């Protein structure tokens, strides 16, 4: 499995071609993506707790990690709601 080390940087020429102002539609799409991330993580945790038959200790550990991600993602969602009006 590859580890994420660094996001690829666009060249100044590429940025000039791709850059556009943040509009309402783009901001709304970003907010929906974050909301969907929370929902997807919650669904994974629910499946691990209720549907998947595995060692309860491992399942609990994974769910705790997912809950941490949900907490961080909800903070991101609050930030988006403040900044991307």
C-alpha positions as CSV (number, residue, x, y, z in Angstrom):
1,X,0.0,0.0,0.0
2,X,1.3,3.4,-0.9
3,X,1.6,6.1,1.8
4,X,0.4,9.6,0.9
5,X,3.5,11.8,1.3
6,X,2.8,14.9,-0.6
7,X,0.1,16.3,-2.9
8,X,1.4,16.9,-6.5
9,X,1.9,20.6,-7.2
10,X,0.6,22.2,-10.4
11,X,3.0,24.3,-12.4
12,X,2.3,28.0,-12.6
13,X,1.2,27.6,-16.2
14,X,-1.3,24.8,-15.3
15,X,-2.6,26.8,-12.4
16,X,-3.2,29.8,-14.7
17,X,-5.3,27.6,-17.0
18,X,-7.2,25.9,-14.2
19,X,-7.7,28.7,-11.6
20,X,-11.2,30.2,-11.3
21,X,-12.9,32.2,-8.6
22,X,-14.8,30.3,-5.9
23,X,-18.5,30.5,-6.9
24,X,-21.6,29.4,-4.9
25,X,-21.9,26.2,-7.0
26,X,-18.3,25.1,-6.3
27,X,-18.6,25.9,-2.6
28,X,-21.9,24.0,-2.3
29,X,-20.3,21.0,-4.0
30,X,-17.3,21.0,-1.6
31,X,-19.7,21.2,1.4
32,X,-21.7,18.2,0.0
33,X,-18.5,16.2,-0.4
34,X,-17.5,16.7,3.2
35,X,-21.1,15.9,4.3
36,X,-20.9,12.7,2.3
37,X,-17.6,11.8,3.9
38,X,-19.2,11.9,7.3
39,X,-22.1,9.8,6.1
40,X,-19.8,7.2,4.5
41,X,-17.6,6.9,7.6
42,X,-20.6,6.5,9.8
43,X,-21.9,3.8,7.5
44,X,-18.6,1.9,7.7
45,X,-18.7,2.1,11.5
46,X,-22.2,0.8,11.6
47,X,-21.4,-2.1,9.3
48,X,-18.4,-3.0,11.4
49,X,-20.5,-2.9,14.6
50,X,-23.6,-4.7,13.2
51,X,-23.0,-6.6,10.0
52,X,-19.5,-7.8,9.8
53,X,-18.5,-10.8,11.8
54,X,-15.0,-10.2,13.1
55,X,-13.1,-10.1,16.3
56,X,-14.9,-7.6,18.6
57,X,-11.6,-6.1,19.8
58,X,-10.4,-5.4,16.3
59,X,-13.8,-4.1,15.3
60,X,-14.0,-1.8,18.3
61,X,-10.5,-0.5,17.5
62,X,-11.4,0.3,13.9
63,X,-14.6,1.9,14.9
64,X,-12.8,4.1,17.4
65,X,-10.4,5.2,14.6
66,X,-13.4,5.9,12.3
67,X,-15.0,8.0,15.1
68,X,-11.8,10.1,15.3
69,X,-12.0,10.7,11.5
70,X,-15.7,11.6,11.8
71,X,-14.9,14.1,14.5
72,X,-12.1,15.7,12.4
73,X,-14.4,15.7,9.3
74,X,-17.2,17.4,11.2
75,X,-14.7,20.1,12.2
76,X,-13.8,20.5,8.6
77,X,-17.5,20.7,7.8
78,X,-18.0,23.5,10.3
79,X,-15.0,25.4,8.9
80,X,-16.3,25.0,5.4
81,X,-19.7,26.4,6.5
82,X,-18.0,29.4,8.0
83,X,-15.5,30.1,5.2
84,X,-17.4,29.0,2.1
85,X,-20.5,31.2,2.3
